[in-house]
Amino acid sequence: MSGSIFGKNIKISTWGESHGEALGVVIDGFPAGMELNEEDVQSLLDRRKPGTSAATTSRKEDDKVKILSGIFEGKTTGTPISMMVMNTSQRSGDYSEIASYYRPGHADYPFDMKYGFRDYRGGGRSSGRETIGRVAAGALCKKLLKQMGIDVCAYTRSIGNVEIDYSKFDQAAITSTPSAMPDRDADVKAMELIANKRAECDSVGGVIECKITGVPAGIGEPVFDKLDALLSQAVMSIGAVKAIEIGDGIKVSEYFGSDNNDEFEYSNGEVIKKTNHSGGILGGMSDGSVITLRAHVKPTPSIAKTQKTINKNGENIEINIKGRHDPVVVPRAVVVVESMCAITLLDLMMSNMYSKAENIVSFYQK
């Protein structure tokens, strides 16, 4: 299977399956000299682990990370960093009957058509547990970006038809509400909706918004490696994400040029924009303003409600999916979106270091 490696300067390779012995990531190209310990990584992994609230699956996993290589005396060495999380709560028996049929909304059918074989225990590589490696790698990238004054902050914007009120925005609520909403009133309403859908043996989707502050202008490439293109690829590679918006997103199709253009202004010695319809990206490069991205997440496809499908013999059947599943993916996916944005941004910032001859000369000049 190809396609498990992401990045150019910083390459991440995730490995492992939902019901295998362990999952993890190998990070190649991360710079030497950054202080790092397992707690730096664990704090992010704790935000995506299951069994933490009524908004998640009842599957209990500690998701304790172990750094196997690339660290010496508390600092990165510049060599490949390998991290691992053991699976401790597999109940593969919950999935035994699905080996004979294809679940609606899952990768079962295309997996069989591509490989002629699939790991039906929780979806194998298609499982959301694959994102453990992404979050572990994202923790490193977020820490290095923070040292440069760059903050990557994602949160739940909406669940179903419940949307946050920006006038009530409370950043501390992102990590203290079960919905990961920065609006505590909206969180209560969202949790009621989730509970209702769970009682109906159903699930619900939502929108994750990510804001990146402190990014200097000029990060990204003007053709194929556009910042918005690579951010979109990174976030769309998350299993449940079905659409991406940058800035005003799909609304721009209704605008006129005079509405959509962000006017520049020179104020207090710096270039600013009066508006930010572009979401901080122009021509594939950062423009120095806040980068805004939204990921639209589908409802969890594993539901106990009766559904129609086919089995491997081509027979039409009805099923009720068993097992422990999230009634909504959104809250646990927030930190995954955050991580993929951090990995992508740091990778492009490293490329930007050699975009000007003067940068190379000044670095090596004696």
Order of alpha helices (4+ residues) and beta strands (2+ residues): beta-beta-beta-alpha-beta-beta-beta-beta-alpha-alpha-beta-beta-alpha-beta-alpha-beta-alpha-beta-beta-beta-beta-beta-beta-beta-alpha-alpha
